[in-house]
Structure formats: structure tokens, C-alpha cells
């Protein structure tokens, strides 16, 4: 087994996604402690242009698996491409982002390789020669510290917004290595028929630093306009608890919680959300939580950094107006 720390680079539109920079930052710190190097693996079709960006953000080596069969993510194709690389070089640790594709791919890869895996990692540290991961459990009511067994392949699936992104240094030297892709187009058991983007937000929920989220207390779909106005003023994304999704007020893509997305923003504004455990499981990792609810006994106040007990239909317009006023004053 080598001492290298590997990351799987996620990308979209010809550029690495934010989670990739976060993984590179953590991998860089771990590799320096180990006296080793960082390897980034980029899979896809036409991924050669990613190498310079990955190298500038901390990768010492970039493995490029470039093939038409990898143009759209499928678990079969990506597992077939990545598993032989990991099995052949046996890195000390492989970091994968806890995204939709990362959570789909990592367990399949671990099963294929007989690797140890810890999902939804909020911390990944070295304890001597051991790798210890910290992850939330019991709907984030507790934290578990999990140690990998020695001399096994290790895969850590890391939550977004946990580690600071790697700093850019275009003067860094790095090595680019094309690797064979042992999968042909059409060989996978599943194929992507169509991709329809949801045109509703400038920043995906899982990458947003600020999220304004609404619950049943908004009373109807038309009142989500209040959240969008505040989100526009803040440069934020808009989310939802499960009841508005089940009621058809907003698409499922908005849902945050146990049956939706897990987010870790710097600021989470919960509007008319009671704070059911299923919702808290998806957002309680936020650095700062502001709760707005007319019920002062709502469970959301137990996890909130700041709470406002009052009528959100009065508070949100005032808050939006104040944010716009402060921004205008800063720009002036």
C-alpha cells in the first residue's frame, strides 16, 4: 500500500466542482503529514483540460480516465474505470465527495475492492498510522469517531462545506497521466437517457454558503416568493422541508432532510419550519442557524443559533429590505 492520498475529482461544465477543491485542500494537509503526494482522478469525456486546474489546487499527479463511455455518470461505468486504478496502486486513502454521485459510487467501489468505507465524514484525521473519521449519527444528535482497520483500502466520503478549499497556485508543478478505461460505451447495465436541469437557483443547494428554507408555515406555494426575494438579496439558494414538497408547493429538488439533501452552509435561515428530526438530519451541520417561527416552543429553536419568534410574513419583508439597504450602503 502506498502513502498517497487520492481524491476523486467531480466536475461540471469543464471545471472542477467546489467539493473537489475542498477535497484537494484536505488531501494536501494529510499528504504533507504523511510525507507523500496527492493524486487526483478525473473521469469523464474530454477531461484533459481539468488537469491544470487540479494541479494548481494541490494535486501532484492527475490521472485522466477519458472515454466516451464516461461522458455521463453511471455507477457501472465509473466503478469499472476507477476500481482497477485503486486496486493496482492501493493508495493510503481515497477521498470522495458526499454528493449524489459520490454517495452512489463509493459504496459500490468499496464492495468491489473489499475496502473500508466511512460515509458523511465531518472530519478525517491521522492518529499515528491510523485514519480516524468523525461522522454524525442518530440524525446528527451525536458524533461517532470511526477508525479504519490497518492495511486495508480506505474510502472516506466527505460532506461538502467541511474543509476549506485548496489555495490556487498556478506555478505548482504536477504530472498528468492518461489511464486506460476498461469499459466500452453501452457496456454498463444502465444508461443516462436524458438530463433535465432544474432552472431554479444560481447555486446548487449542496454548494451554497447561504440557504433560505421554508416549511409548512409558509401556508402555500405563492409565499415561497418571500424566500426567493430574501435569497436574491443575500445571494443564497432556496430550500424546503418535506411538507411543502409533499404538498406539491415546490419540486423535490428543494427538499433538505433525511429523504432529501444534506447541506452544510455557513448560514441557514429556517422560515416556518418546526424542526422535525427528519429535517434536522439534513441541515443541523450549518455553521449558523437562524430560525423564524411564530411558535416559541418549536423544536427548531433548540438547534438555532439565533431565533425570532414572530410572524414570518411580517419579518421576511423587513429582513429583505434591511439586507438590501445594507448592501446598497456598502456599495455606495
N, C-alpha and C positions, 0 to 999 in steps of 0.2 A: 504493500500500500504506500502510495506517495504521500508527501506532506502538503500537496497543493490544495487550495480552496477553489472550488468551481462554482460558477453561477450560471443559471440558465437565463439568457437574455430574452426578455419579451419585447416586442416591438410592434409598431403600428405606423402606417404612412411613411415608412422608410426611416423612422427614428426610434431609438430605444424608448420604452415607456418609463415613467418616473420610478416605478418599483425596481427597474433594472439598475438605475443609478444608486438607489438605496442599498440594493444587494452588493453592488460593487464597493460601496463605502464600507460595509461591514466585512466583506471578504478581504479588503485591503488591510483592515486592522487585524483580523485573525491571521492572515498570511505573514504580516510583519512579526507578530508574536511567535509564529512557528518558524520564522526564518525561511519562508517558502515564497511561492508566487501565486498569482491569481490567474485563473483561466476562465474566460467567458465562452459559452457555447451559444452560437446563434444559428437557429434552424429556420428554414423558410425558402422562398424562391426569390432570387435577386437580393440576397442579404449582404453581398460583398461591401456595400457602402457603409454598413454598420461598424466595420472593423475600426475605422479611425476614431469614431465617437467612443466606442468601448475602450480602446486603448488610451484615449485622452482622459478617461474617467477611472483609470486604475487597473485595467486588465494588462497583464504581462504577455498573455497569449490569447489569441482569439481563434477558436475552432469554428469554421464555417461549413455547415451542412446545407448546401444549396442544391435544391432539386425541385422540379415542378410538382412532385408528389407532396411537397411540404408547403405549397403555396397557401393552403387553408389548413388551419389546425384541425387535426383529428387525433384522438388518443392512440389509435393503432399505429398511424404513420410516425408520429413523434416518438412513441415508445420504441418502435423498430429502429429509428435513427439514433436515438440517444443511448439506449441500453448497451449496445456494443462498445461505444466510446467509454462509458463509465466502467464497464466490466474489464476492458483492456487496460486502462490506466489506473483504476481504483484510487480516486482522489481521497484525501483525508476527510473532506466534507463537501457536499453539494447543496447549495442554497437555491431554492425555488420560491418564487413569489406566491403568496396565498391569494391568487386571483382565480377567476373562473376556470381558465385553462390549467393553471398550476395545481389547483386542488383536484382537477380531473386526472392530470398526468402523473403527479408524484406517487400516489398510492399504487398505480398500475406499474410504474417503474420499480418501486420498492419490491413489489411482489415478484416481478420478473427477475430481479437481481438478488433476492433474499436479503435486502438491505434493511437496516433500522430506519425508522421514519418517525419524526415528531411534527405534527401539523399545528398551524396557527401559533407559531412561535412569536412571543413578545420580546424575547431576549435569547441570544446564543453566545455562550461564553466558554472559555477554556478553563479547566480545573486541572492543572498539570497536563497530563496527556489525554485527559477525558474532555469530551464535548458535553456541556450541560445546557439544555434548553429550558426556558420558562414559558409556560403557556397557560392561558386562562381556562378554568374548568368550572363545571356546575353553573352554567350560564353566567360566567365571569364573577361568581361570588367568591372564588378562591383562585390562587395561582399554584400550579404544580411545577416542580423542578424535576426534569427528566434527564437522566444520564444515558448516553448511548453505551452499549457494550463495547469493549475494546476489540480491535482488529475486525470490525465489520464495516461495510459500506454505510455511510451515514447520509441521510437526506433530511434537511430541515426546511420546512415550508413556512416562510416568514410573512407575518402580517405587514400590510402596507403602512406607511407613515410611522414606522417604529424607529428606523435608523436614519441618520442624516444622509442625504445624497453625497456621493463622492465629488470632490472638487475637480474641476476641469483643468488639465494641464496638457496643452497641445504639443509641448516639447517632449513628452514622455515617449520612450521607445517601447515598441511592442512587436510581437511576432504574429503573423497571420498564417494559419494552417488550414487549407482546404481538406475536408474529410469526406470519405465515401458515404453515400447514403444508400443503405441496402434495402430500399423499398421503391417499388415502381408505382407510377400513377395507376390508380384503380386497384392496387393490391390490398388496401385497407378494407375492412368489413363495413365501415361506414364512410360516407362521403358528404361533404357540405353541398347542399343543393342551392341554397341562396342565403345571403346575409342582408338583413334589412336593418340599417342603423336606426336607433331611436333618436330623432332630432328633437331633443328637449332640453339639453343642458350643454354649456360650453365646456365643462369639466366633468368627467365621469365621477360618480359618487365615490368609488373606491380610491380616487386620486385627489379628491377635493380637500383643501385645507379648511374650508368653512362649509357647513351644511345647515340649511334651514329646513326643518322637517315638521310635518303636520300629522295630526291624528284625528280621531273621531270628533274631537271638539271643534273642528272647522265646520261641521254640520252639513257640508255639501261640496261638490266639486268646484263650484264657482268661486268659493272662498280660498282655493289654493292660489288665486291671483294675488292675494295678500302676501303669500310666501314668496312668489316669484318677484314681486316688487322689492321686497327686502333683500332677496338673493341677488337681484341685479345691482342694488346699491352696494352690497358687500362683495360682489364678485364671487358669489357662492353657488353651490348646487342645491337643488331641492330634492328632498326625500320624503318618505312617508312611513308610518307604522302600518301594520297589516290591515286594520279595519277599513281604511279608505280604499285599499287595493281590492279587498273582498267585495266592497260595495260598488266597485267599478268607477270610483271617482278619478283614479289615476292608474296608469299602467303598472304591471307587476315590476317593471324595471325600477320603479321608485322605492320598492319595499326594502326596509332596513330591519334586520332582526334574524331570528333563528331560521325562518323559512325564506329569508331574503338575503341581503348583502351585509357583510361585516365591514364597518368603516372605523377609521381611527383619525378623524380630523383634529386640527388644532382647536376648532370652535364648533360646537354642536348646539343649535338653538331648537329646542323641542317645544312646539306650539300645539296646545290642546292634546297632548299625549299623556295618558295616565301613568305609564311606566310599567307595563306588564313585563314579567321576566323574559318573555319571548322577544320583546323589543330591546330590552336592556342588553341581551346577549349580543346584539349586533352593533351597539353604539356606546356602551359604557367605557370603552377604551379611549374615548375622546379626551383630549387634554383639558378642555374647559367645556362644561355643560351649563347652558342657560335654559331654565325651564319656565314656560309661561302657561299657567293653568289656573282656572278660577276656583278649583278645589284645593285649599291649602293642605289637605291630607293626602293628596295624590302621591303614590309611591315614587314618581319621578323626582320629587324634591329630595328624596333620600340619597340620590346619587348626584344631584345637581351641585355645581359649584356656586351658582347664583340662581335664586328663584324669584319669580314675580307672580304673586297670587292676585289674579285680576282677569278682566275681560280682554281676551286676545284681540277682539275686534276693535277695541279702543287702543290697545297697546301697540299692535303691529304698525298701524299707520303713523303713530307718533315716533316709534323707533326708526322706521324707514326715513321719515322726514329728518330726524336728527342725524342719521348716518350720512344722508345726502348733504346736510348743512356742514357737517364736519369735514367731509371730503372736499366740498367747494372751498372752505376756508383754507385747507391745506394747499389746494392748487392755486389759490389766489395769493 
